[in-house]
């Protein structure tokens, strides 16, 4: 018997861990380039997406953020990546889970017509090398796994962006 067995249920629930979650969308063009957005509030580029709000499903977050950040109103496809991210030295964020959903394809003409929220400065289609230059290495690894999962037709499980299954 543990101490948790003796707690009233409300206290037990209050002590359960809470993980932060985020959801992003992988958009690619016909040449396989990935859409990255340049945030106004941090130095490294991202994919469209954001924090999963209380009571919100990750796939709903992906749709909402896609529309809020770059003005695209579309549903997202299948889940490509679930990434468990544990803090490391220097990490400012706590333990979290990141989801990446397939957003389908986007053409250069569509990119030119995107409507940005105040938190997005610009967007561009990026090669894998360009992703490594613009995005944090964690996101670059996660995106490599997402592209591989999209091609293979099977979701990837990752730890800190590196595929484990």
Backbone bond lengths (Angstrom), bond angles and torsions (degrees), N, CA, C in turn:
res aa  C-N    CA-C-N  psi(-1)  N-CA   C-N-CA  omega(-1)  CA-C   N-CA-C  phi
1 X - - - 1.440 - - 1.527 108.76 -
2 X 1.334 116.79 134.81 1.461 121.46 178.85 1.517 109.73 -104.22
3 X 1.327 115.40 168.76 1.458 120.16 176.52 1.521 111.77 -60.91
4 X 1.340 117.03 -30.64 1.457 120.07 179.31 1.529 111.77 -66.12
5 X 1.339 116.33 -27.98 1.459 119.43 178.74 1.529 111.29 -65.58
6 X 1.328 117.73 -22.95 1.453 121.45 -176.32 1.523 112.90 -94.28
7 X 1.338 117.03 -8.30 1.454 120.68 -178.05 1.522 111.35 -78.53
8 X 1.325 116.35 146.05 1.466 118.09 168.64 1.533 108.59 -61.85
9 X 1.312 116.34 152.04 1.476 121.52 -173.88 1.527 112.06 -55.89
10 X 1.329 119.21 -42.97 1.466 121.69 -178.83 1.522 111.48 -60.77
11 X 1.321 116.75 -40.08 1.468 120.44 178.38 1.524 110.47 -68.46
12 X 1.327 116.60 -40.06 1.461 121.08 176.92 1.525 110.21 -58.14
13 X 1.324 116.54 -49.29 1.463 121.18 -179.40 1.524 110.56 -62.11
14 X 1.316 118.02 -40.30 1.466 122.15 -179.76 1.526 112.06 -62.88
15 X 1.316 117.43 -26.45 1.471 121.52 -178.59 1.531 113.46 -90.34
16 X 1.321 117.38 -7.55 1.469 119.44 -179.84 1.519 110.06 -64.83
17 X 1.343 117.89 146.55 1.464 120.31 178.73 1.529 111.09 -64.26
18 X 1.314 114.86 150.67 1.464 121.12 174.86 1.518 107.33 -121.59
19 X 1.309 115.79 124.57 1.455 120.40 178.64 1.524 109.23 -104.34
20 X 1.300 116.35 143.93 1.457 121.14 173.37 1.520 107.93 -82.45
21 X 1.327 115.42 149.03 1.463 120.26 178.92 1.520 109.66 -132.40
22 X 1.323 114.59 149.05 1.457 120.95 172.78 1.523 108.22 -135.33
23 X 1.318 115.05 159.30 1.459 120.61 178.37 1.520 108.29 -138.37
24 X 1.318 115.70 133.03 1.457 121.56 179.13 1.509 110.79 -130.09
25 X 1.335 114.59 169.19 1.458 121.19 -176.06 1.522 109.87 -124.75
26 X 1.328 115.29 128.07 1.464 121.95 174.73 1.518 108.01 -90.90
27 X 1.330 116.39 116.82 1.462 123.48 173.92 1.520 107.23 -116.94
28 X 1.346 116.24 130.98 1.470 120.53 -178.97 1.523 110.02 -129.50
29 X 1.326 115.32 153.85 1.459 118.73 174.49 1.527 109.42 -95.70
30 X 1.310 116.53 -178.96 1.471 121.69 -176.70 1.526 111.62 -63.81
31 X 1.323 117.74 -22.58 1.471 121.57 179.28 1.526 112.29 -90.45
32 X 1.342 117.32 0.44 1.460 120.62 177.92 1.508 114.58 88.78
33 X 1.324 117.03 4.63 1.467 119.21 177.10 1.530 109.54 -73.02
34 X 1.318 115.89 150.55 1.461 123.64 -176.08 1.524 109.35 -104.74
35 X 1.345 116.14 138.89 1.458 119.83 176.45 1.522 109.59 -79.79
36 X 1.336 115.56 123.30 1.458 122.31 172.28 1.516 108.62 -115.11
37 X 1.329 115.64 148.11 1.459 121.17 175.15 1.523 109.01 -114.58
38 X 1.330 114.68 146.78 1.463 121.35 179.17 1.529 108.67 -99.36
39 X 1.329 117.61 108.34 1.470 120.02 -179.85 1.525 111.45 -72.51
40 X 1.323 116.13 150.47 1.464 121.16 176.94 1.529 111.77 -81.95
41 X 1.325 116.98 -14.85 1.467 121.11 -170.04 1.527 114.44 -107.60
42 X 1.340 118.07 1.11 1.467 120.02 176.87 1.520 109.36 -155.51
43 X 1.324 116.57 160.01 1.470 119.27 -171.07 1.531 116.26 -78.09
44 X 1.314 118.91 -24.63 1.462 120.92 -174.57 1.530 110.86 -99.18
45 X 1.334 115.89 148.34 1.458 122.08 -177.68 1.528 110.65 -78.25
46 X 1.333 115.65 160.61 1.465 123.38 -176.25 1.523 110.05 -136.62
47 X 1.336 115.74 176.56 1.453 120.79 164.69 1.529 106.37 -96.37
48 X 1.331 118.40 159.40 1.463 118.29 176.08 1.527 109.57 -58.09
49 X 1.319 116.08 135.21 1.455 120.07 -179.29 1.504 110.82 157.77
50 X 1.332 115.11 -176.65 1.447 118.69 179.74 1.510 112.50 178.38
51 X 1.314 114.88 -164.22 1.455 123.31 -174.64 1.527 110.24 -74.68
52 X 1.323 115.14 136.99 1.465 121.42 173.83 1.526 107.28 -76.31
53 X 1.315 115.75 120.34 1.462 121.35 -178.97 1.527 110.43 -77.41
54 X 1.336 116.81 161.05 1.466 121.85 176.15 1.528 109.22 -55.46
55 X 1.322 115.90 132.33 1.450 121.52 177.36 1.519 115.03 76.89
56 X 1.328 118.08 5.48 1.464 122.42 -176.97 1.525 109.61 -107.51
57 X 1.313 116.44 137.40 1.461 120.93 175.47 1.529 109.12 -77.53
58 X 1.336 118.48 146.31 1.466 120.53 -179.86 1.533 113.68 -55.37
59 X 1.333 118.40 -37.89 1.468 120.60 -179.39 1.522 110.72 -69.34
60 X 1.327 117.43 -30.38 1.465 120.27 175.13 1.523 110.28 -71.45
61 X 1.317 116.65 -36.96 1.464 120.78 175.19 1.515 110.28 -58.95
62 X 1.329 116.66 -45.99 1.466 120.93 -178.88 1.530 110.74 -58.58
63 X 1.324 117.16 -46.16 1.468 121.30 179.33 1.524 110.25 -63.77
64 X 1.334 116.85 -46.16 1.466 121.19 -179.28 1.520 112.00 -61.11
65 X 1.324 116.41 -47.99 1.463 120.49 -177.69 1.533 111.79 -66.65
66 X 1.310 117.09 -37.04 1.464 121.21 177.13 1.527 109.85 -58.37
67 X 1.321 115.59 -43.64 1.467 120.03 -179.69 1.529 111.10 -72.85
68 X 1.332 117.15 -45.45 1.467 120.28 -177.45 1.522 112.28 -65.16
69 X 1.326 117.33 -43.28 1.464 120.14 -173.15 1.522 113.83 -79.34
70 X 1.351 116.99 -41.90 1.471 118.42 -173.64 1.526 113.86 -129.93
71 X 1.319 116.75 9.64 1.455 120.21 173.76 1.516 116.50 75.15
72 X 1.327 118.68 12.56 1.462 120.94 178.55 1.519 109.83 -88.48
73 X 1.318 116.41 125.20 1.460 121.70 176.39 1.522 107.19 -107.72
74 X 1.313 114.97 95.10 1.462 120.20 177.18 1.509 109.87 -150.90
75 X 1.320 114.76 155.30 1.454 118.80 175.35 1.519 108.25 -78.72
76 X 1.302 115.52 159.04 1.460 118.72 176.67 1.521 108.78 -100.60
77 X 1.306 114.94 155.37 1.458 121.39 178.88 1.509 111.46 -88.22
78 X 1.298 113.34 -147.64 1.457 119.00 -172.34 1.521 113.42 -71.44
79 X 1.305 113.56 160.82 1.460 121.80 176.43 1.519 108.67 -69.32
80 X 1.334 116.39 130.60 1.462 121.01 179.04 1.524 112.42 -104.96
81 X 1.331 117.07 -38.88 1.468 120.64 -174.65 1.524 110.47 -142.60
82 X 1.331 115.06 138.86 1.457 123.24 163.01 1.531 104.96 -119.04
83 X 1.323 115.90 118.97 1.467 121.28 -175.06 1.530 109.47 -119.47
84 X 1.337 115.76 117.46 1.464 121.51 175.81 1.524 107.31 -90.06
85 X 1.328 116.38 121.05 1.458 121.21 -175.23 1.516 109.35 -117.26
86 X 1.319 115.50 109.67 1.458 120.71 175.48 1.522 108.82 -91.46
87 X 1.326 117.67 146.72 1.467 119.48 179.53 1.523 111.27 -65.24
88 X 1.285 114.51 146.33 1.463 122.33 173.68 1.521 107.99 -125.65
89 X 1.313 116.64 173.64 1.469 120.98 179.17 1.521 109.72 -51.21
90 X 1.303 116.10 128.41 1.453 120.72 177.14 1.520 114.59 88.01
91 X 1.335 118.90 -11.63 1.465 120.59 178.02 1.523 109.56 -66.49
92 X 1.308 115.37 133.80 1.459 120.33 177.09 1.520 111.13 -91.25
93 X 1.325 117.14 -20.49 1.463 121.27 -177.60 1.523 110.49 -95.52
94 X 1.334 116.90 147.39 1.469 120.09 176.67 1.524 110.75 -77.33
95 X 1.308 115.97 -178.83 1.458 122.13 176.33 1.526 109.18 -53.00
96 X 1.346 115.87 140.85 1.453 119.39 -176.89 1.521 111.17 -154.95
97 X 1.321 115.00 168.33 1.458 122.58 175.83 1.523 106.79 -125.35
98 X 1.328 116.21 128.64 1.468 121.82 179.83 1.519 109.36 -114.53
99 X 1.311 115.72 132.75 1.457 122.84 177.44 1.527 108.66 -109.83
100 X 1.330 116.72 141.88 1.465 121.49 172.98 1.521 107.22 -125.45
101 X 1.344 114.64 127.72 1.459 121.60 179.98 1.522 110.24 -111.99
102 X 1.313 116.09 152.36 1.459 121.98 178.97 1.521 109.38 -77.78
103 X 1.320 116.24 120.66 1.460 121.51 178.72 1.513 113.19 -99.51
104 X 1.344 116.11 1.14 1.460 119.25 179.71 1.515 112.09 84.04
105 X 1.321 115.03 -155.68 1.462 120.12 -176.30 1.521 111.00 -103.38
106 X 1.316 113.58 157.12 1.462 121.80 177.10 1.526 107.69 -143.34
107 X 1.311 116.56 136.61 1.463 121.12 179.99 1.515 111.62 -96.22
108 X 1.327 115.30 165.48 1.465 120.27 179.91 1.522 111.63 -59.83
109 X 1.334 116.66 -36.26 1.461 120.25 177.87 1.517 111.80 -63.01
110 X 1.332 116.51 -40.83 1.466 120.44 177.68 1.522 111.01 -65.37
111 X 1.331 116.43 -39.34 1.471 120.07 179.57 1.520 109.68 -62.18
112 X 1.333 116.73 -40.93 1.466 120.90 -179.74 1.523 112.09 -64.56
113 X 1.332 118.15 -23.97 1.461 122.05 -177.38 1.537 113.72 -99.19
114 X 1.328 118.11 4.40 1.460 120.13 179.70 1.523 111.12 -61.64
115 X 1.316 115.67 144.89 1.463 122.15 178.18 1.531 107.10 -109.67
116 X 1.330 116.11 115.76 1.458 121.31 -173.55 1.522 112.50 -90.41
117 X 1.333 114.54 141.95 1.465 120.46 170.03 1.527 107.17 -74.86
118 X 1.339 117.88 168.83 1.468 119.64 177.75 1.532 113.64 -59.62
119 X 1.336 117.65 -21.42 1.471 118.88 -178.95 1.529 113.13 -83.65
120 X 1.323 118.10 -5.68 1.465 121.75 179.42 1.527 109.47 -117.03
121 X 1.339 115.59 128.88 1.461 121.97 -178.83 1.531 110.87 -90.53
122 X 1.332 116.51 -42.76 1.462 121.01 -177.00 1.524 109.47 -161.14
123 X 1.328 114.34 175.24 1.468 121.01 176.57 1.515 107.92 -146.48
124 X 1.329 115.41 152.64 1.462 118.80 176.81 1.511 110.33 -157.80
125 X 1.319 115.14 155.14 1.463 121.87 175.06 1.515 107.81 -85.02
126 X 1.335 116.47 129.57 1.465 121.64 -171.29 1.524 112.24 -125.12
127 X 1.303 115.01 140.04 1.461 121.58 171.90 1.530 108.36 -73.70
128 X 1.329 117.90 166.16 1.472 118.90 176.54 1.534 113.22 -54.99
129 X 1.340 117.61 -39.10 1.470 120.04 178.42 1.522 111.06 -65.54
130 X 1.333 116.09 -40.13 1.458 120.58 179.03 1.529 110.59 -66.45
131 X 1.341 117.79 -37.76 1.465 121.34 176.43 1.524 109.17 -59.69
132 X 1.323 117.10 -44.61 1.479 120.71 -179.78 1.527 111.49 -62.67
133 X 1.325 117.62 -31.62 1.461 121.53 179.46 1.516 112.26 -76.32
134 X 1.333 116.95 -40.00 1.463 121.46 -172.21 1.533 114.32 -90.44
135 X 1.317 117.51 -36.01 1.471 121.69 -174.08 1.528 110.61 -98.86
136 X 1.334 115.44 160.80 1.460 119.82 172.64 1.521 108.44 -61.95
137 X 1.318 117.07 152.31 1.462 120.72 -178.29 1.527 111.78 -60.58
138 X 1.326 117.68 -34.74 1.462 121.35 177.43 1.527 110.63 -59.26
139 X 1.326 117.35 -47.04 1.465 120.89 178.85 1.522 110.68 -68.84
140 X 1.307 118.34 -39.64 1.466 120.77 178.39 1.526 110.74 -59.71
141 X 1.324 117.00 -42.96 1.467 120.78 176.60 1.523 110.90 -63.41
142 X 1.341 116.63 -44.86 1.462 121.41 179.99 1.529 110.43 -60.92
143 X 1.325 116.68 -41.77 1.469 120.19 179.82 1.519 112.11 -67.80
144 X 1.321 117.28 -36.65 1.465 119.78 175.54 1.523 110.07 -61.08
145 X 1.325 116.62 -42.06 1.471 120.78 177.19 1.524 110.61 -65.86
146 X 1.336 117.62 -37.75 1.464 121.57 -179.63 1.523 111.30 -66.58
147 X 1.322 116.74 -42.60 1.472 120.15 178.24 1.524 109.98 -63.84
148 X 1.315 116.23 -44.21 1.472 120.80 177.62 1.531 110.44 -60.24
149 X 1.328 116.80 -42.28 1.471 121.01 179.84 1.526 110.78 -65.76
150 X 1.324 117.28 -39.37 1.468 120.95 178.98 1.524 110.60 -62.71
151 X 1.322 116.12 -41.92 1.470 120.92 179.80 1.525 111.11 -69.44
152 X 1.328 116.73 -41.94 1.467 121.76 -176.91 1.530 112.87 -77.77
153 X 1.336 116.71 -19.85 1.453 119.87 -178.01 1.510 113.59 75.89
154 X 1.328 116.40 23.50 1.457 120.78 -178.28 1.523 109.19 -141.24
155 X 1.333 116.77 132.64 1.461 121.11 -178.92 1.529 111.26 -64.61
156 X 1.329 115.05 151.18 1.463 121.79 179.14 1.521 109.76 -110.67
157 X 1.316 115.56 137.57 1.457 121.83 170.67 1.522 106.93 -100.17
158 X 1.328 115.91 129.44 1.463 120.35 -175.83 1.522 111.07 -128.19
159 X 1.314 114.82 156.64 1.458 123.09 168.52 1.510 106.53 -125.16
160 X 1.341 115.30 117.59 1.466 122.48 -176.71 1.526 110.62 51.69
161 X 1.334 116.30 42.43 1.456 121.81 174.79 1.508 115.80 86.74
162 X 1.300 117.66 -15.50 1.471 121.95 -178.60 1.517 110.19 -92.73
163 X 1.300 116.17 128.30 1.464 120.87 -178.67 1.529 111.19 -63.65
164 X 1.349 115.86 131.39 1.470 121.56 175.98 1.517 111.18 -117.21
165 X 1.322 118.18 -17.18 1.467 121.68 177.59 1.519 109.86 -162.93
